[in-house]
Amino acid sequence: MRKVGMLMVTALAASLLAGCGYKASDKKEEVTITVFAAKSLNQVMEELIAEFQKTHENVNVQGSYDSSGTLMVQIEEGADCDVFFSAAVKQMNQLDETDGLVVEGTRHNVVNNQVCVVTYKGSNTKVTGLMDIKNAGSIALADGSVPVGKYTRQAMVNAGMLEKADDVSKISTTDISEALGGVEINECANVGVVTSAVAEGSNEVGTVYYSDTYGLEDRLEILEKIPYDLTGDVIYPVAQIQNSEADEAEAATAKEFVDFLITDDAKEIFQKYYFDTDVEG
């Protein structure tokens, strides 16, 4: 447990804190918070964490990255998490409106992203975008519980490539393969796996976020940025999570980190990694 080794708050400190707003900088011993973030945020979050820690020398921010659906389930099951940064509103809505695990007043829409059809450099693929993706020898595709997989399915439904469904995330990989004429599909657990499968040439094409191509410009070719009128907006919300294991310093630090993510300085970093920061909070 992350509390091991930390000093207990003394009665005197508690009385002082009661009379003023608490900030992480007020506490000199190390404060550790855990941030669960969508896999597509991995690169940008590491830079954001480093930037935050420059002005919070006593703070250790630990990032944990996976698909938003997987992280949501872990939080529901009691994982030690202070901040959740999702790649879709569905998972945040579940934790907020259904589970009541979001700290009131801390939820913000931070960035928008765009789903892209990509191939590896030199693939000579016949695919030009989503509409003729069936021409690929193989496709890397995240499963429906993963936001990029859900957005891809929604785009295919809106483009008339798949039949409409009440919940597009339930459309199976087998159904998609059959609708595309039996093309081979590699079902992936998160967008990072999709990105690697295509960049390494294991699959001819795949659907990832625009931000996932950052740093891989020499290995990945974007065939199409799928328009928002097919996918809908790809909004990433963040919020502080109710954590019964967190002490006052950790809770305060988690709130400070969430607030940092919506600053102009953070927006500049997001933009560097191809995220769109022109969103309504």
C-alpha positions in Angstrom: 0.0 0.0 0.0 1.3 3.4 -0.9 0.9 4.7 2.6 3.8 2.5 3.9 6.6 4.7 5.2 4.6 7.9 5.2 4.4 9.9 8.5 1.0 10.3 10.2 -0.4 13.8 10.3 0.1 15.1 13.8 -2.7 16.8 15.8 -0.9 20.1 15.5 -0.6 19.9 11.7 -4.3 18.9 11.5 -5.4 21.9 13.5 -3.3 24.2 11.2 -4.7 22.6 8.1 -8.2 23.1 9.3 -7.9 26.8 9.2 -6.5 27.2 5.7 -6.6 25.8 2.2 -4.3 22.9 1.8 -1.7 22.6 -1.0 0.7 19.9 -1.8 3.6 22.3 -1.4 2.6 22.8 2.3 3.8 19.2 3.0 7.5 18.6 2.9 7.6 14.8 3.0 7.0 12.9 -0.3 3.4 12.7 -1.6 2.5 10.0 -4.1 -0.6 10.0 -6.3 -1.6 7.5 -8.9 -3.0 8.5 -12.3 -4.9 6.0 -14.4 -4.8 7.2 -18.0 -5.8 5.9 -21.4 -3.0 4.1 -23.3 -3.1 6.8 -26.0 -2.1 9.4 -23.4 1.1 7.5 -22.4 3.6 9.7 -24.1 2.1 13.1 -23.4 1.3 12.2 -19.8 4.9 11.4 -19.1 5.9 14.9 -20.2 3.0 16.5 -18.3 3.9 14.6 -15.1 7.5 15.7 -15.4 6.4 19.3 -16.0 4.1 19.2 -12.9 6.8 17.8 -10.7 9.1 20.7 -11.6 7.0 22.9 -9.3 6.0 20.1 -6.9 9.4 18.7 -5.8 7.9 16.6 -3.0 5.3 15.0 -5.3 5.6 11.6 -7.1 3.0 11.1 -9.8 2.7 7.5 -10.9 1.1 6.9 -14.3 -0.7 3.7 -15.1 -1.8 3.2 -18.7 -4.2 0.8 -20.4 -7.5 0.9 -22.2 -10.1 3.2 -20.6 -12.5 0.2 -20.1 -9.9 -1.9 -18.3 -8.9 1.0 -16.1 -12.6 1.8 -15.3 -13.1 -1.8 -14.1 -10.0 -1.7 -12.0 -11.3 1.5 -10.3 -14.7 0.0 -9.7 -13.0 -3.0 -8.1 -11.2 -0.8 -5.6 -7.8 -0.1 -7.3 -5.7 2.7 -5.6 -6.4 5.5 -8.1 -6.5 9.3 -7.5 -7.0 10.6 -11.0 -8.7 9.1 -14.0 -8.1 10.4 -17.5 -10.3 8.5 -20.0 -10.2 8.4 -23.8 -14.0 8.5 -23.9 -16.9 9.9 -21.9 -18.6 6.5 -21.6 -16.2 5.2 -19.0 -16.1 8.5 -17.1 -19.9 8.6 -17.1 -20.0 5.2 -15.6 -17.7 6.1 -12.7 -19.4 9.5 -12.2 -23.1 9.0 -12.7 -23.5 5.3 -11.9 -20.8 4.5 -9.4 -20.5 8.0 -7.7 -16.7 7.7 -7.7 -15.8 11.1 -9.2 -15.0 14.0 -6.9 -17.6 16.6 -7.5 -16.5 19.7 -9.4 -13.2 18.1 -10.7 -14.4 16.7 -14.0 -13.2 18.4 -17.2 -13.1 17.7 -20.9 -9.5 18.3 -21.8 -8.7 17.3 -25.4 -10.2 16.0 -28.6 -8.5 13.4 -30.8 -9.1 11.9 -34.2 -9.2 8.3 -35.4 -6.9 7.5 -38.3 -6.4 4.6 -40.7 -2.7 3.9 -40.8 -0.3 1.6 -42.5 3.4 1.0 -42.1 5.9 2.8 -44.3 6.5 0.9 -47.6 3.5 -1.4 -47.2 2.2 -0.6 -50.8 -1.3 -1.2 -49.4 -4.2 -0.7 -51.7 -6.2 0.8 -48.8 -6.8 4.5 -49.0 -9.0 4.9 -46.0 -11.9 3.5 -44.0 -14.2 2.9 -46.9 -11.9 0.4 -48.7 -10.2 -1.0 -45.6 -11.5 -4.4 -46.6 -8.8 -4.4 -49.3 -6.1 -4.9 -46.6 -4.4 -8.3 -46.2 -4.9 -7.9 -42.4 -6.3 -5.3 -40.0 -5.3 -4.5 -36.4 -8.4 -3.4 -34.6 -9.0 -2.7 -30.9 -12.0 -4.5 -29.4 -15.3 -2.8 -28.7 -14.6 -2.1 -25.0 -11.6 0.1 -26.0 -12.6 3.7 -27.0 -10.7 3.7 -30.4 -12.4 0.3 -31.2 -15.8 1.8 -30.3 -15.2 4.9 -32.4 -14.0 2.8 -35.4 -17.2 0.7 -35.1 -19.3 3.9 -34.9 -17.6 5.3 -38.0 -18.3 2.0 -39.9 -21.9 2.1 -38.9 -22.3 5.7 -40.0 -20.5 5.0 -43.3 -23.0 2.1 -44.0 -20.3 -0.5 -43.7 -21.9 -2.2 -40.6 -25.5 -2.6 -39.6 -26.8 -0.2 -36.9 -26.6 -1.3 -33.3 -28.0 0.0 -30.0 -24.4 -0.3 -28.6 -21.7 -0.3 -31.3 -19.2 -1.5 -28.7 -21.0 -4.9 -28.8 -20.3 -5.4 -32.5 -17.9 -8.3 -32.5 -14.6 -8.6 -34.5 -16.1 -11.6 -36.2 -19.1 -9.5 -37.4 -16.8 -6.8 -38.7 -14.7 -9.4 -40.6 -17.8 -10.9 -42.2 -19.1 -7.5 -43.2 -15.7 -6.7 -44.8 -15.7 -9.9 -46.9 -13.8 -12.1 -44.5 -10.6 -10.0 -44.0 -8.3 -11.1 -41.3 -8.6 -9.0 -38.1 -6.2 -9.0 -35.2 -8.3 -8.0 -32.2 -6.1 -5.9 -29.8 -6.5 -5.1 -26.1 -5.7 -1.4 -26.5 -4.6 1.2 -29.0 -1.0 0.8 -28.1 -1.1 -2.8 -29.3 -2.7 -1.7 -32.5 -0.1 0.9 -33.1 2.8 -1.6 -32.5 1.1 -4.2 -34.7 1.0 -1.8 -37.7 4.3 -0.1 -37.1 6.1 -3.4 -36.9 4.4 -4.6 -40.1 2.5 -7.5 -38.3 -0.7 -6.1 -39.8 -1.1 -4.1 -43.0 -3.4 -1.4 -41.6 -5.1 -0.4 -38.4 -7.1 2.3 -36.7 -5.4 4.4 -34.1 -5.6 8.0 -32.8 -3.7 10.8 -34.5 -1.8 11.3 -31.3 -0.5 7.7 -31.5 1.4 8.5 -34.6 3.6 11.1 -32.7 7.2 10.0 -32.8 6.4 7.2 -35.4 6.3 9.5 -38.4 9.2 7.5 -40.0 7.4 4.2 -39.5 3.7 4.9 -39.9 1.8 6.5 -42.8 -1.6 8.1 -42.2 -4.0 6.9 -44.9 -7.0 8.9 -43.7 -8.0 11.0 -40.7 -11.6 9.8 -40.3 -13.9 12.8 -40.1 -15.7 13.6 -36.9 -19.1 13.4 -38.6 -18.5 9.6 -38.8 -16.9 9.0 -35.4 -18.3 11.9 -33.4 -16.0 13.9 -31.2 -13.3 11.9 -29.4 -13.4 13.7 -26.1 -11.0 12.9 -23.3 -12.4 13.7 -19.8 -10.3 13.8 -16.6 -11.5 13.8 -13.0 -10.3 13.2 -9.4 -11.5 9.9 -8.1 -12.8 9.2 -4.6 -10.0 7.3 -3.0 -10.6 6.1 0.6 -6.8 5.3 0.9 -5.7 8.9 0.2 -4.8 11.2 3.0 -5.4 14.9 2.9 -2.1 15.7 1.2 -2.7 13.2 -1.5 -6.3 14.3 -2.1 -5.1 17.9 -2.4 -2.3 17.0 -4.8 -4.7 15.0 -7.0 -6.9 18.1 -7.3 -3.9 20.2 -8.1 -2.8 17.8 -10.8 -6.3 17.8 -12.4 -6.2 21.6 -12.4 -2.8 21.6 -14.0 -4.1 19.6 -16.9 -6.4 22.3 -18.0 -3.9 25.2 -17.9 -2.5 26.9 -21.0 1.0 25.4 -20.2 -0.5 21.9 -20.4 -2.4 22.7 -23.6 0.8 23.6 -25.3 2.2 20.1 -24.4 -1.0 18.4 -25.6 -0.8 20.2 -28.9 2.7 19.1 -29.5 1.5 15.5 -29.3 -1.3 16.2 -31.9 -4.1 16.6 -29.5 -6.8 19.2 -30.2 -7.3 21.4 -27.1 -10.2 23.4 -28.6 -12.9 21.7 -26.5 -15.6 22.8 -24.2 -14.7 21.9 -20.6 
